[in-house]
């Protein structure tokens, strides 16, 4: 003959603690009480969810009467003898990220990403970070995103904190990021179309946070051509210098036309200057038609048909 559940398991004693610490989102009975004797029923009761836990670093008071009432209809809660405290103060464990730590996280991120800059002096000033933040316990990781993809010139850095792989908090550290480095600079006024020679350029140390793709050595700009007039003192970059054209306006070129594996060639005349990768108009000598072709190499352009 099968015994009733209450007789089969026997009486359970539950002693509520005055205080308890939890580390998860929900408070279980086993977190706030001692349950005896051990066994299957004790394990079931210990795993019973009692209430939502307080926010990390905060506390919450649970009344014994409420705890008992919440278990009154549970099938495995029969024959319980309650004892212990009249209420339980539940505190949620936490980990604190200080304002100084947030600043340090951003400083390390900047250092890692800008260490390849040649002889650059990095300065991150006027730093403003949130007050200390409180996070749940667990394995802490984070990702950082700067307000500018190149990092240089960024005015803010967003830190996304994760605990055990879950997003838990976003915060923003603001400041002024400067990087001082020697960059190629026009020593004299350089006319549009001029080839950069040693007498036209000098290395000058300046803030590169607002510069687009500057050049960090003299050799890297020699032989390039000014795309526009550059005044003395202006840094040289991709906006104002580029490799000289390999195809010149009025020069004969070889047009290579292809479709799949089929390839034919003919002669043409360039109607404009072009650098490798540029698309220019070319006059087909045979048909006198103008076609847009891609510049591949000196004297060679290509087109698909």
Residue pairs with C-beta under 8 A, 6 or more apart in sequence:
2 8
5 75
5 76
5 78
6 78
6 79
9 39
9 40
9 41
9 76
9 78
9 79
10 37
10 41
10 79
11 79
11 80
11 81
12 35
12 36
12 37
12 41
12 42
12 45
12 79
12 80
12 81
13 35
13 36
13 37
13 80
13 81
13 83
14 29
14 33
14 34
14 35
14 45
14 80
14 81
14 82
14 83
14 84
15 33
15 34
15 83
15 84
16 32
16 33
16 64
16 67
16 82
16 83
16 84
16 85
16 88
17 32
17 33
17 34
17 84
17 85
17 88
18 84
18 85
18 87
18 88
18 89
19 88
19 89
19 90
19 91
20 27
20 31
20 32
20 88
20 89
20 90
20 91
21 31
21 90
21 91
21 92
21 93
22 28
22 31
22 53
22 90
22 91
22 92
22 93
23 92
23 93
23 136
23 137
23 138
24 53
25 52
25 53
25 136
26 49
26 50
26 51
26 52
26 53
27 49
27 50
27 51
27 52
27 53
27 62
27 90
28 46
28 47
28 48
28 49
28 50
29 35
29 45
29 46
29 47
29 48
29 50
29 67
29 71
30 45
30 46
30 47
31 50
31 90
32 50
32 62
32 67
32 88
32 90
33 84
33 88
34 84
35 42
35 45
35 46
36 42
41 76
44 76
45 71
45 76
45 77
45 80
48 71
48 74
48 77
50 62
50 67
50 70
51 60
51 62
51 70
51 90
53 60
53 90
53 92
54 60
54 90
54 91
54 92
55 92
55 134
56 92
56 93
56 94
56 95
56 134
56 135
56 136
56 137
57 92
57 94
57 96
57 134
58 91
58 92
59 89
59 90
59 91
59 92
60 89
60 90
61 87
61 88
61 89
61 90
62 87
62 88
62 90
63 86
63 87
64 82
64 84
64 85
64 86
64 87
64 88
67 88
68 82
71 77
71 80
92 136
93 136
93 137
94 134
94 135
94 136
94 137
95 134
95 135
95 136
95 137
95 140
96 132
96 133
96 134
96 135
97 132
97 133
97 135
97 161
98 132
99 129
99 130
99 131
99 132
102 129
102 130
102 133
102 159
102 171
102 173
103 127
103 129
103 173
105 142
105 144
105 159
105 173
106 124
106 127
106 129
106 144
106 157
106 159
106 173
106 175
107 124
109 144
109 146
109 157
110 122
110 124
110 151
110 177
111 122
113 151
114 120
114 122
114 151
114 152
114 179
117 179
117 181
117 208
117 216
118 181
118 182
118 216
118 217
119 181
119 182
120 179
120 180
120 181
120 208
121 179
121 180
121 181
122 177
122 178
122 179
123 176
123 177
123 178
123 179
123 180
124 175
124 176
124 177
124 178
125 175
125 176
125 178
126 174
126 175
126 176
127 173
127 174
127 175
128 173
128 174
128 175
129 171
129 173
129 174
130 171
130 172
130 173
133 161
133 169
133 171
135 161
135 163
135 168
135 169
136 163
136 168
137 163
138 163
138 164
139 163
139 164
139 165
140 161
140 162
140 163
141 161
141 162
141 165
142 159
142 160
142 161
142 162
143 159
143 160
143 162
144 157
144 158
144 159
144 160
145 157
145 158
145 160
146 154
146 156
146 157
147 154
147 155
147 156
147 157
147 158
148 154
151 177
152 177
152 179
152 208
152 209
153 177
153 209
153 210
154 177
155 174
155 175
155 176
155 177
156 172
156 173
156 174
156 175
157 172
157 173
157 174
157 175
158 170
158 171
158 172
159 170
159 171
159 172
159 173
160 167
160 169
160 170
161 167
161 168
161 169
161 170
161 171
162 168
177 209
178 207
178 209
179 207
179 208
179 209
180 205
180 206
180 207
180 208
181 205
181 206
181 208
181 214
181 216
182 203
182 204
182 205
182 216
183 203
183 204
183 205
183 206
183 208
183 211
183 214
183 215
183 216
183 235
183 236
184 201
184 202
184 203
184 214
184 215
184 216
184 217
184 218
184 220
184 221
184 235
184 236
185 201
185 202
185 203
185 204
185 206
185 233
185 234
185 235
185 236
186 200
186 201
186 230
186 231
186 232
186 233
186 234
186 235
186 236
187 199
187 200
187 201
187 202
187 232
188 199
188 200
188 232
189 229
189 230
189 231
189 232
190 196
190 200
190 226
190 229
190 230
191 226
191 229
192 226
192 227
192 228
192 229
193 225
193 226
194 200
194 225
194 226
195 223
195 224
195 225
195 244
196 221
196 222
196 223
196 224
196 225
196 226
196 236
196 241
197 222
198 218
198 222
201 218
201 221
201 222
201 236
203 217
203 218
204 233
204 235
206 235
208 214
208 235
211 235
211 237
212 237
212 238
212 239
213 237
213 238
213 239
214 235
214 236
214 237
215 221
215 236
215 237
221 236
221 241
223 243
223 244
224 236
224 241
224 242
224 243
224 244
225 241
225 242
225 243
225 244
225 245
226 240
226 241
227 239
227 240
227 241
227 242
228 240
230 236
230 240
230 241
234 240
242 275
243 275
243 276
244 275
245 273
245 274
245 275
246 274
246 275
246 276
246 295
246 297
246 298
246 299
247 253
247 270
247 273
247 274
247 280
247 295
247 298
247 299
247 301
248 270
248 273
249 270
249 271
249 272
249 273
250 269
250 270
250 271
251 269
251 270
251 299
252 267
252 268
252 269
252 270
252 299
253 267
253 268
253 269
253 270
253 282
253 293
253 299
253 300
253 301
254 265
254 266
254 267
254 268
254 299
254 300
254 301
255 265
255 266
255 267
255 268
255 282
255 284
255 291
255 293
255 301
255 302
255 303
256 263
256 264
256 265
256 296
256 300
256 301
256 302
256 303
257 263
257 264
257 265
257 266
257 302
257 303
257 304
257 305
258 264
258 302
258 303
258 304
258 305
259 304
259 305
266 284
266 285
266 286
267 284
267 285
267 286
268 282
268 283
268 284
268 285
268 291
268 293
268 301
269 282
269 283
269 285
270 280
270 281
270 282
270 301
271 280
271 281
271 282
271 283
271 290
272 280
272 281
273 280
274 280
274 295
274 301
275 295
276 295
276 296
276 297
277 294
277 295
278 294
278 295
279 292
279 293
279 294
279 295
280 292
280 293
280 295
280 301
281 290
281 291
281 292
281 293
282 290
282 291
282 292
282 293
282 301
283 289
283 290
284 290
284 291
291 303
292 303
293 301
293 302
293 303
294 301
294 302
294 303
295 301
296 302
